[in-house]
Amino acid sequence: MHHFDYIRGTLYAEGVSINEIAEAVGTPFYCYSSATLERHYNVFKSPFPADTLICYSVKANSNTSVIATLARQGAGADIVSVGELRRALAAGVPADRIVFSGVGKQPEELAEALDVGIYQFNVESEAELHALSDIADEKGVAAPVALRVNPDVDAKTHAKITTGRTQDKFGIPWAQAESLYALAGRLPGIQIVGIDVHIGSQITALDPFEAAFLRVVEMVGRLRKQGHDISRIDLGGGLGIPYKSGNTPPPHPDEYAALINRIVGDLKTQIIFEPGRLIAGNAGILVSRVIYTKENGERSFLILDAAMNDLIRPALYDAHHDIIAVDNSDPNLPLHTYDVVGPVCETADTFAKERALPPLKARDLVAFLSAGAYGAVQAGTYNTRPLIPEVLVRGDRFSVVRPRPSLDALLGLDVMAPWLEETAK
Ligand SMILES: *Cc1c(COP(=O)(O)O)cnc(C)c1O
């Protein structure tokens, strides 16, 4: 459910016409809907006990206005770097609602997170446990820790976004979990507070979650018998969203909640979640203009001003995004089949093959749906294309929440080596 709809044949984000934003900021741009972000957060949160902490996974969409919108609803943050820590704090997320995930946290990152007093470190290896204990002990504190265990469950999602199998780099191998908890219990700078699991992203069935969570509950029983205080259970993120109209939708958050309340309801732990895509994915679109159309006899190409550097998901994960025409005043026009491509010099710069769309011409606008998560955050400047703007809509207002940098600003990032300056003289 989102707030991008046609009004009299033209696409709106909440109360704002996409054409109006395109005129004001130019194309391409990302556009996010506040009402959709808030709705997704609240739909996710409402079936759980009041003390449940929803730590929005900042890496899905880290624009500070997006994080701030969610923080005002009460969301915490799941971060994977000190950069994301600073963003979350800048957006108004209190430190005691922040959890820190990731396999490669560096000593300076651990130290800064300790200094600001984050809620929890999700530790992913024995080496990290020692590093964190040393840093905390030196500061005379004990770091609140959950061990991220790897339950060896196949999330049945795309190979590049599955994280809970033994061969994946994430989490503590199942067989080592108990001995690492024993070690954590002995280390001076560690305070065990809970357990953490995250098995992957864009998971579209409940059974991998069920298998993983049942294993974790069993582990909690064993750890408690061994004397550990497990007062929090962090179940990660990963619940999928509908990307393709007409496909069977992934389980509704209410079904997911029923499963969790059934499996962990009796543990008497605080529940923590780290949803990213579910909150932000369908709350954003990418708007792009047609530069040219091109026929090669067999195929029609729609050449857009957006490219793989702006939205890499199709190139990276073979991801599908529904693409719609911003102006669709005559829905009865016969559809035309296009290969939808960007201008970047890579064959992978192809958004969609043989996509049926209304007939389009140069200067027309199209929108990629479900582009709010893992879109702008993965953008780059390949082909010397500046990062594209991000726009946040609220009701009948919109604001550019990240402006388009100038080409001069992009070129100004480089510094000429001094010996090259000399030869130029
Ligand atoms: C990426 C990630 C998430 C968020 O995953 P979604 O599929 O976007 O919900 C949560 N926790 C961890 C540890 C992650 O790496």
The ligand as an SDF file (V2000), in Angstrom:
LIG
                    3D

 15 15  0  0  0  0  0  0  0  0999 V2000
   20.1680   -5.1530    5.6070 C   0  0  0  0  0  0  0  0  0  0  0  0
   19.8910   -5.5550    6.9910 C   0  0  0  0  0  0  0  0  0  0  0  0
   18.6240   -5.3850    7.5340 C   0  0  0  0  0  0  0  0  0  0  0  0
   17.4430   -4.8590    6.7390 C   0  0  0  0  0  0  0  0  0  0  0  0
   17.0260   -5.7970    5.7950 O   0  0  0  0  0  0  0  0  0  0  0  0
   15.6560   -5.5370    4.9940 P   0  0  0  0  0  0  0  0  0  0  0  0
   15.5640   -6.6840    4.0660 O   0  0  0  0  0  0  0  0  0  0  0  0
   15.8220   -4.2390    4.2800 O   0  0  0  0  0  0  0  0  0  0  0  0
   14.5580   -5.5010    5.9790 O   0  0  0  0  0  0  0  0  0  0  0  0
   18.4340   -5.6940    8.8610 C   0  0  0  0  0  0  0  0  0  0  0  0
   19.4470   -6.1800    9.6210 N   0  0  0  0  0  0  0  0  0  0  0  0
   20.6850   -6.3790    9.1250 C   0  0  0  0  0  0  0  0  0  0  0  0
   21.7360   -6.9170    9.9990 C   0  0  0  0  0  0  0  0  0  0  0  0
   20.9510   -6.0820    7.7920 C   0  0  0  0  0  0  0  0  0  0  0  0
   22.1690   -6.2900    7.3030 O   0  0  0  0  0  0  0  0  0  0  0  0
  1  2  1  0
  2  3  1  0
  2 14  2  0
  3  4  1  0
  3 10  2  0
  4  5  1  0
  5  6  1  0
  6  7  2  0
  6  8  1  0
  6  9  1  0
 10 11  1  0
 11 12  2  0
 12 13  1  0
 12 14  1  0
 14 15  1  0
M  END
$$$$
